[in-house]
Amino acid sequence: MSDHPTSLSIDPKLLEILVCPLTKGLLIYDRERQELISEKARLAYPIRDGIPIMLVDEARSLDDATKPADGA
């Protein structure tokens, strides 16, 4: 049995009931980044050791990655 962090996955039943704590909207599971994405809130909640961290303070802003590169 392998304990590689990349092989961790989240229980599909848990994904069905989890919602964004800010908007109460649906979440999209990003398996590669191990995050739950709330498009409505523009936040990505991390999944650590198979456990979703559903705290707004721990979430990554999706807007940070889409800022204009020219800085004008």
PLY file of the C-alpha trace (Angstrom):
ply
format ascii 1.0
element vertex 72
property float x
property float y
property float z
element edge 71
property int vertex1
property int vertex2
end_header
0.00 0.00 0.00
1.44 3.38 -1.06
1.24 6.59 0.97
2.18 9.05 -1.76
0.58 12.49 -1.17
-0.39 12.71 -4.85
-2.45 9.54 -4.53
-4.70 11.05 -1.88
-8.21 11.70 -3.00
-11.29 13.10 -1.41
-14.41 11.07 -0.68
-16.93 11.70 -3.49
-19.77 11.73 -0.93
-18.00 14.55 0.91
-17.68 16.53 -2.33
-21.43 16.25 -2.82
-22.22 17.98 0.47
-19.43 20.58 0.69
-20.21 24.16 -0.32
-18.23 27.38 -0.25
-18.48 28.81 3.29
-18.65 32.34 1.84
-21.21 31.97 -0.95
-22.79 28.59 -0.13
-22.19 27.80 -3.81
-20.89 24.68 -5.51
-17.22 23.70 -5.42
-15.12 22.19 -8.20
-12.50 19.62 -7.22
-9.08 20.30 -8.76
-7.31 16.96 -8.30
-3.96 18.19 -9.67
-3.68 21.18 -7.31
-5.55 19.46 -4.46
-7.99 22.36 -4.08
-11.71 22.98 -4.04
-12.56 25.90 -6.31
-15.38 28.35 -5.68
-15.85 30.25 -8.93
-18.46 32.50 -7.35
-16.13 33.61 -4.52
-13.01 33.41 -6.74
-11.30 31.32 -4.04
-9.46 27.99 -3.96
-9.66 26.06 -0.69
-6.68 23.77 -0.05
-6.93 20.05 0.63
-4.24 18.92 3.07
-3.71 15.22 3.79
-7.08 14.49 2.20
-8.89 17.03 4.42
-10.54 20.10 2.84
-9.60 23.29 4.71
-12.84 25.24 4.38
-11.63 28.50 5.92
-11.75 31.73 3.92
-8.51 32.87 5.60
-6.73 29.74 4.28
-8.10 30.02 0.74
-6.04 31.23 -2.22
-7.54 34.06 -4.25
-8.05 33.10 -7.88
-7.83 36.78 -8.81
-4.12 36.87 -7.82
-3.33 34.58 -10.75
-5.26 36.70 -13.26
-3.81 40.16 -12.59
-2.62 42.04 -15.70
1.05 41.44 -16.40
1.78 44.93 -17.80
1.18 46.75 -14.49
-0.20 49.79 -16.35
0 1
1 2
2 3
3 4
4 5
5 6
6 7
7 8
8 9
9 10
10 11
11 12
12 13
13 14
14 15
15 16
16 17
17 18
18 19
19 20
20 21
21 22
22 23
23 24
24 25
25 26
26 27
27 28
28 29
29 30
30 31
31 32
32 33
33 34
34 35
35 36
36 37
37 38
38 39
39 40
40 41
41 42
42 43
43 44
44 45
45 46
46 47
47 48
48 49
49 50
50 51
51 52
52 53
53 54
54 55
55 56
56 57
57 58
58 59
59 60
60 61
61 62
62 63
63 64
64 65
65 66
66 67
67 68
68 69
69 70
70 71
